Amino acid sequence: MSGKVEDKRGNTISEGNRVFTKTRGGKREGEVEEIVMTTEEADEKNVKNPPKVLFHDQHGHKVAHNPETLENLDTKKK
């Protein structure tokens, strides 16, 4: 792996970025806290199939999503 993850539009996702995804008629949005790249990290964080982007959504729930399902909202501000 290159150590770099991209959202569904090809924008790089980094820790601290604000990300968003639609889910079952709703949405999840939050600030990226960590990006899990290896199987060892995934085991530590109790997630499967890295890479995963970890964040807490607007309701305070811990979320782990595949990067290609997310949109980096910080790229829209430019």
N, C-alpha and C positions, 0 to 999 in steps of 0.2 A: 504494500500500500504506500501511496505517496505521502501520507501524513496530512493531506489536505482534503477537506470534504466540501462538496458543492450542493447547493439547493437545487430544486427542480428546474430553475431557470439558468443554472450554470454559474451562479454567484458563489463565491467562497463564503463559508460559514466559519466564524471564529468565536472563541469564548467572549462573552460580553455583548454579542449581537442579539438583536431582538428578532425572534422567529415566529412563524405563524403557520398553522395548517387547518384545513377544514375537516371536521369529523362529524359524521352522522347528523347533519342539519345544524351543527354548531361550529365552534372553532376552539382552538387552543393556541394561546399566545404567551410567550415569556422570553426571558433573557437566558441565553445559553450559559450554563454553569460549567459544563465539561463536555468534551468530545472523547468518547471511548473508541479507541482504534484497534486494540489487540484483544485476543481471547482472554488473556490474563486479567486485563483491566475489566473486561466484561464480567468475568467471574467475581471479581472484587465488588463490583457495583450491582451484581445480581441482575444483569441484562444478558440477552442472547444475541447472537449473530451481528457482531460489530461490522462496520462502524455504526455508532448510535450517538445522537445528540441528546444530552440530558439537560432538562430545565424544569422549573416549576411553572405551571400554567397560571392564568389569571385567578383561578380559584384556590391556588396553593397546592395543587396535586403534583406529585413528582411524575415527570413524563420522560420517556425514552423513545425517540423516533428515529427512523431511518432518515438520513439527511436529504435524500432525493424526494421525500414527501413534504418537505418544508419549503417556506419562502423566507428569505432573509429580508426583513422589513427595513433594515438600515441602508440597504442599497437604493431604496426608493426615495430617500431624502436628498440624494445628490443631485 
